[in-house]
């Protein structure tokens, strides 16, 4: 079990946590011979002290302005898993205070009805709630470097992944790699990690954000760059696309989010002038289902919401005790999920904005919604690096530095199950927008695709 780190995560600590060291390293002198790759297709060890990587759908490494942007995004040490310490509870006016797993569960002593094991993964189901899920691993996709991001297409048929210099597209049903996108014109003197990917709704184009501060729009069929958007002054960590395909929103280490017109390339800068003196580097962005709002999580522990049309900041959501690494709207636009370095998930009631599909925007400028956090998911033993919501709004899932994925009931924050299968941090997580399929990307250079069903 990984040791739990105590205390709050301040900005300086966050920089240290998120600064990369190296990839998988050899054992120390005099130790046993290097182990062979296991069932995961990777060596079962890594350098202790590897940093975490914040993500919504895979922004990848966050070093902050002036950080070590040329080094690879990494995650936590790889450890065995005879014991699983969940320790996750839910608190708040809606959620009960004892909805989590008991700590110190041993996979070998858990009753058969509460676990499911594969050759290289397992799932543990909570003994505190009625079991409603079944899960199964369907594909393990091996990559050549750390997987910074994963993202489904709007129709759920394809999955894009981002690594060092390459973007891959897979057929979700078969697991077959159907496309590799590489910018051959980019210099090869240093690493160029693809931190974020996003399909346009028609599936014809893929946007990628990378270390070199650029957003590339790829024509998938032709496998060439259609357009390049320049404007950010630091790494592009996160991307999202409007449902009508007209706009892309991006988040960057330069403390800004931007809204880009896909056709003309013009951009609108989204900033919060009240926080320019802090580290408000944007690690994650999400566009509301009605395309009228942009939510962004930042390293200063604040979630901000802007009006897409005016660029005006509408809300600042306070409550996290560390950097926010992931944000995701619920499908009806009434809720916003955030997760971060304070080892918590939060559910924010943003229904007053009217952010659902077809809803009309409402102006609530200047309110600070400390009271709009209706559920806190607490008790994590490590940093929450990514969040996602199922297509039907029933489940909230999160990926963590402890290598696990957890399913929560969106209605009451009760933990349903916990998945383990990666040998390193779950850096990026996404759920299919049309079906019950989950994808995870990890520091172990693997992507795993799972299906979940109502049991």
Buried (B, 14 or more C-beta within 10 A) or exposed (E): BEEEEEEEBBBEBBBEBBBBBEBBEEEEEEEEEEEEEBEBBBBBBBBEEBBBBBBBBBBBBBBBBEBBBBBBBBBBBBBEBEEBBBBBBBBBEBBBEEBBBEBEBEBEEBEEEBBBEEEBBBBBBBEBBEEBBBBEBBBBBBBEBBBBBBBBBBBBBBBBBBBBBBBBBBBBEEBEBEBEBEBEEBEEEEBBBBBBBBBBBEBBBBBBBBBBBBBBBBBBEEEEBBBEBEBBEBBBBBBBBBBEBBBBBBBBBBBBBBBBEBEEBEBBEBBBEEBEEBBBBBBBBBBBBBBBBBBBBBBBBBBBBBBBEEBEBBBBBEBBBBBBBBBBBBBBBBBBBBBBBBBBBBBBBBBBBBBBEEBEBEEBEEEEBEEBBBBBBBBBBBBBBBBBBBBEBBBBBBBBBBBBBBBBBBEBBBBBBBBBBBBBBBBBBBBBBBBBBBBBBBBBBBBBBBBBEEE
